[in-house]
Amino acid sequence: MSLAESLLPDFDHEMAVTREVLARVPAQAFDWRPHETAFTMGALASHLAQVPRWGMSILRRDSHDLAGAPAPRPSLPSPAEVLEQFDRHVSDVRRLLLETSDGELQAPWTLTRGREVLMSMPRIAALRRFLLHHVVHHRGQMTVYLRLQQVPVPPIYGPSADETW
């Protein structure tokens, strides 16, 4: 089994569950935020839709320089567009992951800020940290947003208080 194939069960599960969470984001609450310093629900949903895109960058490049990072992308205008973008990014990353050799997944990937090296790790570890773990983190935030909007939270790693399997 290749490294990519060993990562796929986690990738597929986390993306499928994240899609379920995103599918519950109500359009009427897109501008709502739980606190003045928090993302709006639409901005958080948009960010979740865009995080898988980072996997493409990790798989295609040897490093990422935060000093040259573009401004954050604007929020998407609707839940339908969030799901469309999320699905496209997930599909693109999954396809590229399967085309990536074990050697490429074991090669170093580095995060820098200008000349300062912030961290360096195998590419597969960067995928776990900056794609899978990042999605899990923001998905957790979104489940709180959903709960505060009285939207049932789907099962993620087991039954939720709102639904069972």
N, C-alpha and C positions, 0 to 999 in steps of 0.2 A: 504494500500500500504506500502510495506517495504521501509526502507531507501535506500537499493540497487536499488529497482525499481524506486524510486524517482530520483536517480542519473543517471539512464540509458539514459534518453533522452539527457542530456548534454553530457555524455560520448560518446554515439553513434554519435551525431552530430559532436563533436569536432574530433573524430577519423576519421569519414568519410571525412570530409573536409580536414583534415591533409593528409589523403591518396591521395586525389585529388591533393594537392599541391606537395607531394612527387612524384607522378606519372609524373609530368611535369619536374622534374629535368633532364636536358640533360646530357647524358654520356660524351659528349665532353667537358663539363664545370665542370666535377667532381673535377679537380685540381685548378679551378679558385677561387680566393678570392677577395673581393672588397677592401681590405686593408691588409697590411702586418701583422697586429695583429689579423685579423679576421679568423674564421674558413674557410677552403676551403668549397666549395659547397658540396663536398662529405662527409666531416667531419660533417658538419651541418646536412645533410640528415641522416647520420649514427646516430648522436646523437638523432635526432627526432625519428628514428626507435627504439632506445633503451629506451627512456624515459618511454613508457608504461610498460616496464619491472619493473620499480620501484614500480608500483602498486602491483605487486606480493609480493614484499618485505614488503610493508606497510601492506598488508592484512595478511601476514603470521607471521610477527614479531611485537613485542611490541615497538621496538626502532631501531634506526640506529645510529651507532657510526662512525662519520666522521674520527676519528683517525685511525680506522681499515679499512677504505674504500680501495678497490683495485684500482690499477691504471686505468685510463680511458681505455675503450676498443678501439682497433684500428678501424679505419674507414673501412667500408665495401667496397669491390672493385667495386661495380656496382649498378646502380639504381635498377636493378631487385632484387639483394640481399637485398637492403634497403627495398623494398616493401615486400619481403618475410618475413624478420625479423619483420617488423612493423605489418604485418597481424598476425603473430604467437603470438606476445606479446599482441596485442589487444584482440585476441580471448581468450588467457589464462587468462588475467585479467578480462575480461567480465564474463567468466565462474566462476572464483573464487569469484568475487563480488556477483554473484547471489547465491552462496553457503554460503555467510557470513551473520550471523544473525544481527539483529538490535543491540543487546547487544554488539557484537564484533565490529560493526561499531561505536558505541558510546564509546567504551573503549579508554583509553588514549594511544596515540602513542607519542614517545619522540625522538627528535633528539639531540644527544650528540656529544661532542668532548672530548673523554676521560671521565673524571669525570664531566666535565662541561655540564650542561643541557642548550642547546641553545633554545629549545622550546618544549612545550608539548601541545597537542591538541587532540580532538577526532579523531580516525582513519579516519572517513569520511572526516573531514576537511583536514587531511594530504593528502588524495587522491585528493581532489580538488586542494590543493596548489601545491603539488609536482608532480602530474600527469597532471591534466587538465590545470591548469594555466601555468605550465612549457611548456607544448606542445603548448599552444596558443602563449606564448612568442617567442619560437623558430620558430614556423610557421610564425609569423609576420616577423622575420628576413629573413626566406626563401622566402617570397613573394617579399621582396626588392631585394634579390639575383636574383630571376626570372626576375623581372622587368629590372634589370641592364643587364641581358643577353637577353633581348628582347623576353622573353617567356611570353605569356599571363597568367595573374593571374586569377585563377578561382573565381567564387562568393564564399564568405565565410559566411557573415551574411546578404548578399544582393548582388545585382549586383556589379560587379567590373567594372572598366573603360574598360576592355577588353571583358567582356562577360555579358550577361544578363541571367536571368532565363528562 
